[in-house]
Amino acid sequence: MKLPRLFLLRGRFWAGFLPWAWLLLFFTLPFALIVDVSLSSPELSVPPYVSPLSLGPDGQLHWSPDATPYRRLRDELGALAQPGADRPYLAAWGNSLGLAALTTAVCLVIGYPFAYQIARSAEVSRQTLLMLVMLPFWTSFLLRVYAWMSLLDSSEVGLINQALLAAGWIEEPLPLLYNSGAVLVGMVYSYLPFMVLPLYAHLVKLDNRLLEAARDLGARPAVIFLSITLPLSWRGIVAGSMMVFIPAVGEFVIPDLLGGGDVMMIGRRIWDDFGPNQDWPMAAAVAVVMVLLLIGPIMLLRRHGRAAPGSLR
Amino acid sequence: MNRGWGGRSWLLIVFVFLYLPITCLLVFSFTGGEITTRLDGVSLRWYRALLDDDELKRALGLSLTLGALAATAAVIVGSAAAVVLARFGAYPGSRLFAGLSTAPMVLPEVVIGLSLVLLFTHPLLPWLGGRGVVAIWTAHTTLSAAYVAVLVQSRLLEMDRWLEEAALDLGCPPLKVFFVITVPVIAPALAAGWLLSFTLSMDDFVLAAMLSDPGSTTLPVLVFSRLHHGLKPEINALATVVVTVVSIAVIAAHRLMLSAQRRRMQAVAAARRQIG
């Protein structure tokens, strides 16, 4: 390039300025504030906390952190061995991690053969099938959760209960809604496309000649699957699993609408502490712990690439 | 898992799982009664209720405006980020930037929402204006810009670099190169990014709810509060409208994409014939 170096540098500066400034102001700074607020003391004011960082009358910066929220989380961990102790945060963490892991496993079991079948379909129909997988993703998330509210409704007008009663299989309506099973169904339903897309992206690249060669040489289907298909789609499995697991851990809407009062998950804890309880330091501390716990899965996702959900490609 | 009927029927079962709940919503929007899961006669009663619902229309108007504004901002910020990611090479902080620019995409929404609430309500930053429409717009732009950055970056990486190099060597200033050469080539990615951002904004509940003040109720925030306070078939009617509009848009986009792909392949084949 024959352009004067200084000119290029200045051009680069301005091209980079907007995204850098945006990310620093609206992403990095807010995260610093989460850490700051998690070390604040709660206070009946607007906003409801007092920052540990303050400017004294002598013009000096004072740093007086209040680690109460973290201590509460630690004490709950310490009380792990005591039966019957009240551990609201630990219970919520357990529910969240457990349900997120279960959702991921179920999505993988449903999604793998599904993505495989799409990837092995004729080239013309592949694009259409993928479009059909993505179509529900483009419609409203809330309305899709609402659809499950009417399917699982525990009274005799719930759609599944209506069908089972009409078929004579049950006498009394089943309590299908407002339990962790309902939350699981809702999460699998909402996150399945996130699993299918990366799996498909890897399975479609699988060279058919490898499979044919193995078959010609007399390998059994199970051996072909374990020694060719599975290793070659491993990255897709990891990427898809993380794309389901990470948002599932922080999910708020699904446990709130389908879980009722009993299924407390960590996303709801943050929501409640932030909203009705007005305990912002606690909400911030839980968010900090959540980010720390998710660093591992996020790194895994980065290493294994991701398919942007919703992209029409 | 094979080409036989086992694989086919699994395909069918999963598609039934994906579409049955939505279909139920649509069917019961035509009920004449008050119950959302029983057909008590067939009527358009709830569609009329939808038309007369001023609160809902206001929320829809706000969501549409917000979606368009956030999508436009996200395309600008996101494609600038993509240019930095794809064209700047390594510079001090480039790895940090790569990590930061896509982080909003992978972090749970509750965490992003909380962090932005803390920013907008911070006592030392009153000029940001507190919670409200501007705060929601910022949140949606930040989230969507990450998606746009990924989409546009992959397009920039696969495009022919020689086009830009040639123009630069002929003395075209970089900014002009970007708008005259690069933008037309990445236009499909920009369009896809805009649409995706618009959808994300229209669909977002968590960020909008955390950052809203009483004057900024978006459609999802309103729908959520209605879901909590007694269900009415009106929501089914709304769902039917949303699904219809979205399906038409997605199917149209899909067909456009397929025909563009076919044209491109024909052009490549024609070029090959000429060379051969």
Chai-1 contact restraints between the chains, C-beta under 6 A:
chainA,res_idxA,chainB,res_idxB,connection_type,confidence,min_distance_angstrom,max_distance_angstrom,comment,restraint_id
A,M1,B,L168,contact,1.0,0.0,6.0,A-B,restraint_1
A,G11,B,P174,contact,1.0,0.0,6.0,A-B,restraint_2
A,A15,B,V83,contact,1.0,0.0,6.0,A-B,restraint_3
A,G16,B,V84,contact,1.0,0.0,6.0,A-B,restraint_4
A,L18,B,A80,contact,1.0,0.0,6.0,A-B,restraint_5
A,P19,B,V77,contact,1.0,0.0,6.0,A-B,restraint_6
A,P19,B,A80,contact,1.0,0.0,6.0,A-B,restraint_7
A,P19,B,A81,contact,1.0,0.0,6.0,A-B,restraint_8
A,P19,B,V84,contact,1.0,0.0,6.0,A-B,restraint_9
A,W22,B,V77,contact,1.0,0.0,6.0,A-B,restraint_10
A,L23,B,L100,contact,1.0,0.0,6.0,A-B,restraint_11
A,F26,B,T138,contact,1.0,0.0,6.0,A-B,restraint_12
A,F26,B,T142,contact,1.0,0.0,6.0,A-B,restraint_13
A,P30,B,S115,contact,1.0,0.0,6.0,A-B,restraint_14
A,P30,B,L116,contact,1.0,0.0,6.0,A-B,restraint_15
A,P30,B,L119,contact,1.0,0.0,6.0,A-B,restraint_16
A,F31,B,S115,contact,1.0,0.0,6.0,A-B,restraint_17
A,L33,B,L118,contact,1.0,0.0,6.0,A-B,restraint_18
A,L33,B,L119,contact,1.0,0.0,6.0,A-B,restraint_19
A,I34,B,S115,contact,1.0,0.0,6.0,A-B,restraint_20
A,V37,B,L118,contact,1.0,0.0,6.0,A-B,restraint_21
A,P47,B,T121,contact,1.0,0.0,6.0,A-B,restraint_22
A,P113,B,M1,contact,1.0,0.0,6.0,A-B,restraint_23
A,P113,B,W10,contact,1.0,0.0,6.0,A-B,restraint_24
A,F114,B,V14,contact,1.0,0.0,6.0,A-B,restraint_25
A,Y116,B,M1,contact,1.0,0.0,6.0,A-B,restraint_26
A,Q117,B,G7,contact,1.0,0.0,6.0,A-B,restraint_27
A,Q117,B,L11,contact,1.0,0.0,6.0,A-B,restraint_28
A,M131,B,H254,contact,1.0,0.0,6.0,A-B,restraint_29
A,L135,B,V250,contact,1.0,0.0,6.0,A-B,restraint_30
A,P136,B,L18,contact,1.0,0.0,6.0,A-B,restraint_31
A,W138,B,T199,contact,1.0,0.0,6.0,A-B,restraint_32
A,W138,B,V246,contact,1.0,0.0,6.0,A-B,restraint_33
A,W138,B,V250,contact,1.0,0.0,6.0,A-B,restraint_34
A,T139,B,V242,contact,1.0,0.0,6.0,A-B,restraint_35
A,T139,B,V243,contact,1.0,0.0,6.0,A-B,restraint_36
A,T139,B,V246,contact,1.0,0.0,6.0,A-B,restraint_37
A,S140,B,D203,contact,1.0,0.0,6.0,A-B,restraint_38
A,S140,B,V242,contact,1.0,0.0,6.0,A-B,restraint_39
A,F141,B,D203,contact,1.0,0.0,6.0,A-B,restraint_40
A,L142,B,F205,contact,1.0,0.0,6.0,A-B,restraint_41
A,L142,B,P220,contact,1.0,0.0,6.0,A-B,restraint_42
A,L142,B,V223,contact,1.0,0.0,6.0,A-B,restraint_43
A,L143,B,A239,contact,1.0,0.0,6.0,A-B,restraint_44
A,Y146,B,L227,contact,1.0,0.0,6.0,A-B,restraint_45
A,A147,B,P21,contact,1.0,0.0,6.0,A-B,restraint_46
A,A147,B,I22,contact,1.0,0.0,6.0,A-B,restraint_47
A,A147,B,L25,contact,1.0,0.0,6.0,A-B,restraint_48
A,W148,B,P21,contact,1.0,0.0,6.0,A-B,restraint_49
A,S150,B,T36,contact,1.0,0.0,6.0,A-B,restraint_50
A,S150,B,T37,contact,1.0,0.0,6.0,A-B,restraint_51
A,L151,B,P21,contact,1.0,0.0,6.0,A-B,restraint_52
A,V157,B,I35,contact,1.0,0.0,6.0,A-B,restraint_53
A,V157,B,T37,contact,1.0,0.0,6.0,A-B,restraint_54
A,V157,B,R38,contact,1.0,0.0,6.0,A-B,restraint_55
A,L159,B,C24,contact,1.0,0.0,6.0,A-B,restraint_56
A,L159,B,T37,contact,1.0,0.0,6.0,A-B,restraint_57
A,I246,B,V106,contact,1.0,0.0,6.0,A-B,restraint_58
A,P247,B,P108,contact,1.0,0.0,6.0,A-B,restraint_59
A,G250,B,P108,contact,1.0,0.0,6.0,A-B,restraint_60
A,G250,B,V110,contact,1.0,0.0,6.0,A-B,restraint_61
A,F252,B,V110,contact,1.0,0.0,6.0,A-B,restraint_62
A,F252,B,V206,contact,1.0,0.0,6.0,A-B,restraint_63
A,G267,B,V110,contact,1.0,0.0,6.0,A-B,restraint_64
A,I270,B,V110,contact,1.0,0.0,6.0,A-B,restraint_65
A,A287,B,V111,contact,1.0,0.0,6.0,A-B,restraint_66
A,A287,B,L114,contact,1.0,0.0,6.0,A-B,restraint_67
A,I298,B,V106,contact,1.0,0.0,6.0,A-B,restraint_68
A,A308,B,Y147,contact,1.0,0.0,6.0,A-B,restraint_69
A,A308,B,V150,contact,1.0,0.0,6.0,A-B,restraint_70
A,A308,B,L151,contact,1.0,0.0,6.0,A-B,restraint_71
A,G310,B,L196,contact,1.0,0.0,6.0,A-B,restraint_72
A,S311,B,L151,contact,1.0,0.0,6.0,A-B,restraint_73
A,L312,B,A192,contact,1.0,0.0,6.0,A-B,restraint_74
A,L312,B,M257,contact,1.0,0.0,6.0,A-B,restraint_75
